[in-house]
Amino acid sequence: MPFYEYRCKDCNKLFECLISISQADQTQNCPHCGGRNTEKQLSVFAAKSSSTAGSFGGGFT
């Protein structure tokens, strides 16, 4: 399940929820104030890459 980021329009706090894709567009409760006046935010996708920069072929001597 992915993390989604939401902003509460009542208290203006950001929070994350670990929920299924099918529930992502449903209103989520704000953990700070308990409000349901929330909206899903656009999140930046992050990916981890290997740290082999500059190592082409590796191990050849």
Sequence and secondary structure as in RCSB ss.txt:
>XXXX:A:sequence
MPFYEYRCKDCNKLFECLISISQADQTQNCPHCGGRNTEKQLSVFAAKSSSTAGSFGGGFT
>XXXX:A:secstr
  EEEEEETTT  EEEEE  GGGTTS    TTT    EEE          S TT SS S  
